């Protein structure tokens, strides 16, 4: 938990030791710097730049290991051999608490600054959203975790912390988001999507309620985003492929992103370091990828050949020594992902590292699918609005570079609740593939064991255990804070 005591003053600057709030927060510039520091923690190698996103991909049934010579910690995760000593888990834990510590410092220190009250409250709302997102991942991955909502002045006090019941952690998340809704602006300066807005807060709250099975509340929050999409400047980009072109920057479909500036990195902390492109790219090819994470064997056949998103999401051929070569001729002859490695940005390194990507945390298409799912569950079946929302996503998928296709067709009214439920779940696979959503989906649907043991599994793992729904608490944290207990099974 020592990772709570660091921050950085700018998205591209080195992290610095985090001073006590009364020592650091003296003027509006200090407040802005603290918030930028919190966002900078999200955009680091060990969080959205690789550590968190890679782990979420490998936990789910959509992503497998390609290069079996990769680090053993990744292979352990992929094979459900969860080890409390796995430093991928401890890095996620430390990064999340680093962001929480930064947010707590800002929440405690900003109120004392003499500045415009609306701007002051807005910055506090941003800090609360960063804290809420960090606890959101901690609760989903580890369950009950220490909930700390104030700046810790005595590091030794952390030795006495205990785990907070997970329902209380979620209550804290919801309270933070609800406050943020009241103070955040509809849009940020320059329409930046790496900074949260009122629409971001409604979006995240809808997702939290979805996880908790609060269907009516989830639907209400999602529909607030949809009905105010014009005010928030949200919408679906016309061409699905454009979402994965890093040179296009912020787009109106982005609701919250971890924004990376290509070619810039802070060593040794890994701030602004995005490694997702080479992790998913092809080893031995001109793109100089590493073939670490690849689609699970059963996922590619699941996508209909007529669905444009199949072409965009998967890589089946690429240049090798200047010659277009199918996957059967690659070093690791597996179909690869395409979303993150085809256009990592003009400032990215030759292998795609240090990309220009705005890594997606939430985007508008997911809001439409949240609304459709929640309405179906809340009402005992789909309504006309539920059909409208899912069909908007499918309609966009019919636009292939400006040429309209007939597929995927709109869903037709008359489906049962179960039929519509399955349709939404399938749509989340097609629309959100490889976007680190699947593990949390399988957990909330109660489908983890079935997903890996069913005859039609994308990635069969018959040795999955019921306790694998949670990762083990990192042993490094238990060693420092002996009052922390371990999750069942570890």
C-alpha positions as CSV (number, residue, x, y, z in Angstrom):
1,X,0.0,0.0,0.0
2,X,3.0,2.2,0.0
3,X,2.0,3.0,-3.6
4,X,-0.6,5.4,-2.3
5,X,2.1,8.0,-1.6
6,X,3.1,9.2,-5.1
7,X,1.7,11.4,-7.8
8,X,2.8,13.4,-10.7
9,X,2.2,17.0,-11.5
10,X,1.5,16.6,-15.2
11,X,0.6,13.8,-17.6
12,X,4.1,13.9,-19.1
13,X,6.2,14.9,-16.1
14,X,8.0,12.7,-13.6
15,X,6.0,11.6,-10.5
16,X,7.1,13.5,-7.4
17,X,6.6,12.7,-3.7
18,X,3.1,13.7,-2.7
19,X,3.2,16.5,0.0
20,X,0.7,16.8,2.7
21,X,-2.3,18.8,1.4
22,X,-1.7,21.8,3.7
23,X,1.9,22.0,2.3
24,X,1.2,21.7,-1.4
25,X,-2.2,23.3,-2.1
26,X,-1.6,27.0,-2.2
27,X,-3.2,28.3,-5.5
28,X,-5.4,27.2,-8.4
29,X,-2.4,25.9,-10.3
30,X,-1.6,23.5,-7.5
31,X,-5.1,22.2,-7.7
32,X,-4.9,21.7,-11.5
33,X,-1.5,20.0,-11.2
34,X,-2.9,17.5,-8.6
35,X,-5.8,16.5,-10.8
36,X,-3.5,16.1,-13.8
37,X,-1.3,13.9,-11.6
38,X,-4.2,11.6,-10.8
39,X,-5.0,11.2,-14.5
40,X,-1.3,10.6,-15.2
41,X,-1.4,7.6,-12.9
42,X,-4.2,6.1,-15.0
43,X,-2.0,6.6,-18.1
44,X,1.0,4.5,-16.9
45,X,2.4,1.2,-17.9
46,X,1.2,-0.6,-14.8
47,X,-2.4,0.5,-15.2
48,X,-4.1,1.3,-18.4
49,X,-0.9,1.2,-20.5
50,X,-0.6,-2.6,-20.0
51,X,-0.7,-4.0,-16.5
52,X,-4.4,-3.7,-15.7
53,X,-5.7,-4.0,-19.3
54,X,-3.5,-7.1,-20.1
55,X,-4.6,-8.8,-16.9
56,X,-8.3,-8.2,-17.6
57,X,-7.9,-9.5,-21.1
58,X,-6.1,-12.7,-20.0
59,X,-8.6,-13.3,-17.2
60,X,-11.5,-13.3,-19.7
61,X,-12.3,-15.9,-22.4
62,X,-11.5,-13.7,-25.4
63,X,-7.8,-13.6,-25.0
64,X,-5.1,-16.2,-24.9
65,X,-1.3,-16.3,-24.7
66,X,0.5,-16.4,-28.1
67,X,4.2,-16.4,-27.3
68,X,4.5,-19.0,-24.6
69,X,7.9,-17.7,-23.8
70,X,6.4,-14.6,-22.2
71,X,6.6,-13.9,-18.5
72,X,5.3,-16.7,-16.3
73,X,3.0,-14.3,-14.4
74,X,1.0,-13.8,-17.5
75,X,0.8,-17.5,-18.2
76,X,-0.3,-18.1,-14.6
77,X,-3.2,-15.7,-15.1
78,X,-4.2,-17.2,-18.4
79,X,-4.2,-20.7,-16.9
80,X,-6.1,-19.7,-13.7
81,X,-3.0,-20.5,-11.6
82,X,-3.5,-17.4,-9.5
83,X,-0.6,-16.8,-7.2
84,X,-0.5,-14.2,-4.3
85,X,3.1,-13.5,-5.3
86,X,2.2,-12.6,-8.9
87,X,3.7,-9.1,-9.3
88,X,1.2,-8.2,-12.0
89,X,-1.5,-8.2,-9.3
90,X,0.6,-6.3,-6.9
91,X,1.3,-3.7,-9.6
92,X,-2.4,-3.2,-10.2
93,X,-3.1,-2.9,-6.5
94,X,-0.3,-0.4,-6.0
95,X,-1.3,1.7,-9.0
96,X,-4.9,1.8,-7.9
97,X,-3.9,2.9,-4.4
98,X,-1.4,5.4,-5.9
99,X,-4.3,7.0,-7.7
100,X,-6.5,6.9,-4.6
101,X,-3.8,8.5,-2.5
102,X,-3.4,11.3,-5.1
103,X,-7.2,11.8,-5.2
104,X,-7.5,11.9,-1.4
105,X,-4.7,14.5,-1.3
106,X,-6.6,16.6,-3.8
107,X,-10.0,16.2,-2.0
108,X,-8.5,17.2,1.3
109,X,-6.3,20.0,0.0
110,X,-8.3,21.8,-2.7
111,X,-11.1,23.2,-0.5
112,X,-8.6,25.5,1.3
113,X,-7.5,27.2,-1.9
114,X,-8.9,30.7,-2.7
115,X,-10.3,30.2,-6.1
116,X,-13.6,30.2,-8.1
117,X,-16.0,27.9,-6.2
118,X,-17.5,26.2,-9.2
119,X,-14.0,25.4,-10.6
120,X,-12.9,24.3,-7.1
121,X,-15.8,21.9,-6.7
122,X,-15.4,20.6,-10.3
123,X,-11.8,19.7,-9.6
124,X,-12.9,17.9,-6.4
125,X,-15.4,16.0,-8.5
126,X,-12.7,15.0,-10.9
127,X,-10.6,13.6,-8.0
128,X,-13.6,11.7,-6.7
129,X,-14.1,10.1,-10.1
130,X,-10.5,9.0,-10.2
131,X,-10.9,7.5,-6.8
132,X,-14.2,5.8,-7.7
133,X,-12.6,4.3,-10.9
134,X,-9.7,2.9,-8.8
135,X,-11.9,1.3,-6.2
136,X,-14.2,0.0,-9.0
137,X,-11.3,-2.1,-10.3
138,X,-10.1,-3.1,-6.9
139,X,-13.5,-4.3,-5.8
140,X,-14.1,-6.2,-9.1
141,X,-10.7,-7.9,-9.0
142,X,-10.0,-8.4,-5.3
143,X,-13.4,-8.1,-3.6
144,X,-13.3,-6.5,-0.1
145,X,-10.3,-4.1,0.0
146,X,-9.3,-1.4,2.5
147,X,-11.5,1.7,1.7
148,X,-9.4,4.8,2.6
149,X,-11.1,8.1,1.8
150,X,-8.8,10.6,3.4
151,X,-5.1,11.6,3.1
152,X,-2.9,9.3,5.2
153,X,-0.3,11.4,7.1
154,X,1.3,8.5,9.0
155,X,2.4,5.6,6.7
156,X,2.7,3.3,9.7
157,X,-1.1,3.6,10.2
158,X,-1.4,1.5,7.0
159,X,0.0,-1.5,8.9
160,X,-3.2,-1.6,10.8
161,X,-5.7,-1.5,7.9
162,X,-8.3,-4.2,7.4
163,X,-10.5,-5.1,4.5
164,X,-13.7,-3.1,4.1
165,X,-16.8,-5.2,3.1
166,X,-17.3,-5.0,-0.6
167,X,-20.8,-3.5,-0.3
168,X,-19.3,-0.6,1.7
169,X,-16.7,-0.1,-1.0
170,X,-19.4,0.1,-3.6
171,X,-21.3,2.6,-1.4
172,X,-18.2,4.8,-1.4
173,X,-17.9,4.5,-5.1
174,X,-21.5,5.5,-5.6
175,X,-21.3,8.4,-3.2
176,X,-18.2,9.8,-5.0
177,X,-19.9,9.5,-8.4
178,X,-23.1,11.1,-7.2
179,X,-21.2,14.1,-5.8
180,X,-19.3,14.4,-9.1
181,X,-22.6,14.5,-11.0
182,X,-23.6,17.7,-9.1
183,X,-20.3,19.6,-9.8
184,X,-18.8,18.4,-13.0
185,X,-19.2,20.4,-16.3
186,X,-21.0,19.0,-19.4
187,X,-17.7,19.3,-21.3
188,X,-14.1,19.9,-20.4
189,X,-11.9,22.6,-22.0
190,X,-11.0,21.6,-25.6
191,X,-13.6,18.8,-25.3
192,X,-10.9,16.6,-23.7
193,X,-12.1,13.1,-23.1
194,X,-9.3,12.2,-20.7
195,X,-11.0,14.5,-18.1
196,X,-14.3,13.5,-16.7
197,X,-17.6,15.3,-17.1
198,X,-21.2,15.0,-15.9
199,X,-21.8,12.5,-18.7
200,X,-18.8,10.4,-17.6
201,X,-20.2,10.3,-14.1
202,X,-23.6,9.2,-15.3
203,X,-22.0,6.6,-17.5
204,X,-19.9,5.1,-14.7
205,X,-22.8,5.1,-12.3
206,X,-24.9,3.2,-14.8
207,X,-22.1,0.6,-15.1
208,X,-21.8,0.3,-11.3
209,X,-25.5,-0.2,-10.9
210,X,-25.4,-2.8,-13.8
211,X,-22.8,-4.8,-11.8
212,X,-24.9,-4.6,-8.7
213,X,-28.0,-5.8,-10.6
214,X,-29.8,-2.5,-9.9
215,X,-31.5,-2.6,-13.2
216,X,-33.9,0.3,-13.0
217,X,-31.1,2.6,-11.6
218,X,-28.7,1.4,-14.3
219,X,-31.3,2.1,-17.0
220,X,-32.1,5.5,-15.6
221,X,-28.4,6.6,-15.5
222,X,-27.7,5.3,-19.0
223,X,-30.8,7.0,-20.5
224,X,-29.7,10.3,-18.8
225,X,-26.5,10.0,-20.9
226,X,-28.4,9.2,-24.1
227,X,-31.0,11.9,-23.7
228,X,-28.3,14.5,-23.0
229,X,-25.9,13.2,-25.6
230,X,-26.1,16.5,-27.5
231,X,-25.1,18.5,-24.4
232,X,-22.2,16.1,-23.8
233,X,-21.2,15.9,-27.4
234,X,-21.6,12.1,-27.5
235,X,-22.5,9.9,-30.4
236,X,-21.3,6.9,-32.4
237,X,-18.6,7.6,-34.8
238,X,-19.8,6.7,-38.3
239,X,-17.0,4.2,-39.1
240,X,-16.2,1.6,-36.4
241,X,-12.6,1.4,-37.7
242,X,-11.9,5.1,-36.8
243,X,-12.1,4.2,-33.1
244,X,-8.8,2.5,-33.4
245,X,-6.9,5.1,-35.3
246,X,-4.7,6.9,-32.7
247,X,-4.0,9.8,-34.9
248,X,-7.7,10.8,-34.8
249,X,-7.4,11.6,-31.0
250,X,-10.5,12.4,-29.0
251,X,-13.7,11.4,-30.8
252,X,-17.3,12.0,-29.8
253,X,-17.8,8.3,-29.0
254,X,-15.1,8.5,-26.3
255,X,-16.6,9.2,-22.8
256,X,-13.5,8.6,-20.7
257,X,-10.0,7.7,-22.0
258,X,-6.6,7.3,-20.6
259,X,-4.8,9.6,-23.0
260,X,-1.3,8.7,-24.1
261,X,1.1,11.1,-25.8
262,X,3.1,9.1,-28.4
263,X,6.9,8.9,-28.1
264,X,7.0,10.2,-24.5
265,X,7.7,8.2,-21.4
266,X,8.9,8.7,-17.9
267,X,11.3,6.0,-16.8
268,X,11.4,4.2,-14.4
269,X,7.7,4.9,-13.4
270,X,6.2,4.1,-16.8
271,X,4.0,7.2,-16.8
272,X,2.5,7.8,-20.3
273,X,3.8,4.4,-21.4
274,X,1.4,2.3,-23.5
275,X,2.6,-1.1,-24.5
276,X,-0.7,-2.6,-25.8
277,X,0.1,-2.3,-29.5
278,X,3.3,-4.5,-29.4
279,X,1.7,-6.8,-26.8
280,X,-1.0,-7.6,-29.4
281,X,1.1,-7.1,-32.6
282,X,2.8,-9.9,-34.7
283,X,6.2,-11.1,-33.7
284,X,8.6,-11.3,-36.7
285,X,6.4,-9.1,-38.8
286,X,7.2,-5.6,-40.1
287,X,5.1,-4.2,-37.3
288,X,7.7,-5.6,-34.8
289,X,5.0,-6.9,-32.4
290,X,5.5,-9.3,-29.5
291,X,2.6,-11.8,-30.0
292,X,2.0,-12.0,-26.2
293,X,-1.8,-11.7,-26.2
294,X,-3.9,-13.1,-29.0
295,X,-7.6,-13.9,-29.5
296,X,-8.8,-17.2,-28.0
297,X,-9.3,-20.0,-30.5
298,X,-13.1,-20.0,-30.5
299,X,-13.6,-16.2,-30.7
300,X,-12.9,-15.6,-34.4
301,X,-15.4,-18.2,-35.6
302,X,-18.0,-16.7,-33.3
303,X,-18.0,-13.5,-35.3
304,X,-20.2,-13.7,-38.5
305,X,-18.1,-13.1,-41.6
306,X,-20.7,-10.6,-42.7
307,X,-20.1,-8.4,-39.6
308,X,-17.7,-5.5,-40.4
309,X,-16.4,-5.6,-36.8
310,X,-14.8,-8.9,-37.5
311,X,-12.6,-7.4,-40.1
312,X,-11.7,-4.4,-37.9
313,X,-11.1,-6.4,-34.7
314,X,-8.9,-9.3,-36.0
315,X,-5.6,-9.4,-37.9
316,X,-5.3,-12.3,-40.2
317,X,-2.5,-11.1,-42.5
318,X,0.2,-8.5,-42.3
319,X,3.5,-7.5,-43.9
320,X,6.5,-9.7,-43.2
321,X,9.7,-8.5,-44.9
322,X,7.5,-6.4,-47.1
323,X,5.3,-9.3,-48.3
324,X,1.7,-9.6,-47.2
325,X,1.7,-12.9,-45.2
326,X,-1.3,-14.7,-43.7
327,X,-1.3,-15.8,-40.1
328,X,-0.3,-19.3,-41.0
329,X,3.1,-18.0,-42.0
330,X,3.8,-16.0,-38.8
331,X,6.2,-16.9,-36.0
332,X,3.2,-17.7,-33.9
333,X,0.6,-18.9,-36.3
334,X,-2.4,-17.5,-34.5
335,X,-4.9,-14.9,-35.6
336,X,-4.1,-11.7,-33.7
337,X,-6.0,-8.7,-32.5
338,X,-6.0,-5.6,-34.7
339,X,-7.6,-2.9,-32.7
340,X,-4.5,-1.6,-31.0
341,X,-1.7,-2.3,-33.3
342,X,-2.8,-1.2,-36.8
343,X,-2.7,2.6,-36.2
344,X,-0.9,3.4,-32.9
345,X,-0.2,6.9,-34.1
346,X,2.5,8.8,-35.9
347,X,4.5,9.4,-32.8
348,X,4.6,5.8,-31.7
349,X,7.8,3.8,-31.7
350,X,8.4,1.3,-34.6
351,X,7.0,-1.5,-32.6
352,X,3.9,0.5,-31.5
353,X,5.1,1.2,-28.0
354,X,4.5,4.7,-26.5
355,X,1.5,5.1,-28.7
356,X,-0.8,8.1,-29.3
357,X,-3.8,6.0,-28.3
358,X,-6.6,7.3,-26.2
359,X,-7.2,4.0,-24.4
360,X,-10.9,3.5,-23.9
361,X,-12.3,3.4,-20.3
362,X,-15.9,4.0,-21.4
363,X,-17.4,4.8,-24.8
364,X,-20.9,5.7,-26.0
365,X,-21.7,2.4,-27.7
366,X,-21.4,0.7,-24.3
367,X,-23.9,3.1,-22.8
368,X,-26.4,2.1,-25.4
369,X,-25.8,-1.6,-24.6
370,X,-26.1,-0.9,-20.9
371,X,-29.4,0.8,-21.4
372,X,-30.7,-2.0,-23.6
373,X,-29.7,-4.7,-21.1
374,X,-30.9,-2.9,-18.0
375,X,-34.3,-2.1,-19.5
376,X,-34.8,-5.7,-20.6
377,X,-34.0,-6.9,-17.1
378,X,-36.0,-4.3,-15.3
379,X,-39.1,-4.7,-17.4
380,X,-39.2,-8.5,-17.8
381,X,-38.5,-8.1,-21.5
382,X,-37.4,-5.6,-24.1
383,X,-39.2,-2.4,-24.8
384,X,-39.1,-0.4,-28.0
385,X,-36.4,1.8,-26.4
386,X,-34.3,-1.3,-25.7
387,X,-34.6,-2.4,-29.3
388,X,-33.7,1.1,-30.5
389,X,-30.5,1.3,-28.4
390,X,-29.1,-2.0,-29.5
391,X,-30.1,-1.4,-33.1
392,X,-28.2,1.9,-33.1
393,X,-25.0,-0.1,-32.4
394,X,-25.8,-2.7,-35.1
395,X,-26.7,0.1,-37.6
396,X,-23.3,1.7,-37.2
397,X,-21.7,-1.7,-37.7
398,X,-23.3,-1.8,-41.2
399,X,-21.2,1.2,-42.3
400,X,-18.1,-0.2,-43.9
401,X,-16.0,2.8,-44.8
402,X,-19.0,4.7,-46.1
403,X,-20.6,1.8,-47.9
404,X,-23.6,0.4,-46.2
405,X,-24.1,-3.4,-45.7
406,X,-27.2,-5.4,-44.9
407,X,-25.5,-7.0,-41.9
408,X,-25.9,-7.1,-39.0
409,X,-29.6,-6.7,-39.4
410,X,-31.8,-4.9,-36.8
411,X,-33.3,-7.0,-34.1
412,X,-37.0,-7.4,-34.6
413,X,-39.5,-6.8,-31.9
414,X,-41.2,-9.9,-30.4
415,X,-38.2,-11.4,-28.6
416,X,-38.6,-12.9,-25.1
417,X,-36.6,-11.6,-22.2
418,X,-34.2,-14.5,-22.5
419,X,-33.7,-14.1,-26.2
420,X,-33.0,-10.4,-25.9
421,X,-30.7,-11.0,-23.0
422,X,-28.6,-13.4,-25.1
423,X,-28.7,-11.0,-28.0
424,X,-27.3,-8.2,-25.8
425,X,-24.6,-10.4,-24.4
426,X,-23.6,-11.5,-27.9
427,X,-23.6,-7.8,-29.0
428,X,-21.2,-6.9,-26.2
429,X,-18.8,-9.6,-27.5
430,X,-19.0,-8.3,-31.1
431,X,-18.8,-4.6,-30.2
432,X,-16.5,-4.6,-27.2
433,X,-14.1,-7.4,-28.1
434,X,-10.6,-7.1,-26.4
435,X,-11.7,-3.9,-24.6
436,X,-11.2,-5.4,-21.1
437,X,-14.9,-5.7,-20.4
438,X,-15.4,-9.4,-20.7
439,X,-14.1,-10.6,-17.3
440,X,-16.4,-8.2,-15.4
441,X,-19.3,-9.2,-17.7
442,X,-18.8,-13.0,-17.0
443,X,-18.6,-12.3,-13.3
444,X,-21.8,-10.2,-13.1
445,X,-23.7,-12.8,-15.2
446,X,-22.5,-15.6,-13.0
447,X,-21.1,-17.3,-16.1
448,X,-17.4,-17.7,-15.3
449,X,-17.2,-21.5,-14.9
450,X,-19.6,-22.1,-17.7
451,X,-17.7,-19.8,-20.1
452,X,-14.5,-21.9,-19.7
453,X,-16.0,-25.4,-19.4
454,X,-18.9,-25.4,-21.9
455,X,-18.4,-27.4,-25.1
456,X,-18.5,-24.2,-27.2
457,X,-16.1,-22.3,-24.9
458,X,-13.9,-19.7,-26.7
459,X,-11.0,-20.8,-24.5
460,X,-11.5,-24.1,-22.6
461,X,-10.0,-24.2,-19.1
462,X,-11.6,-27.2,-17.2
463,X,-9.5,-26.5,-14.1
464,X,-11.2,-23.2,-13.3
465,X,-12.4,-23.0,-9.7
466,X,-15.3,-21.1,-8.2
467,X,-13.0,-19.0,-6.0
468,X,-11.2,-17.8,-9.2
469,X,-13.9,-15.1,-9.4
470,X,-11.4,-13.0,-7.3
471,X,-7.7,-12.6,-7.5
472,X,-5.6,-13.3,-4.4
473,X,-4.7,-10.3,-2.2
474,X,-1.0,-9.6,-3.1
475,X,1.3,-11.3,-0.6
476,X,3.4,-8.1,-0.5
477,X,0.4,-6.2,0.9
478,X,-0.3,-8.8,3.5
479,X,3.3,-8.8,4.6
480,X,3.2,-5.0,5.1
481,X,-0.3,-5.0,6.6
482,X,-0.8,-8.3,8.5
483,X,-4.4,-7.5,9.4
484,X,-5.3,-8.1,5.7
485,X,-6.8,-11.5,5.2
486,X,-6.4,-13.6,2.0
487,X,-9.3,-14.4,-0.4
488,X,-10.7,-17.9,-0.1
489,X,-8.8,-20.6,-2.1
490,X,-5.4,-18.9,-1.9
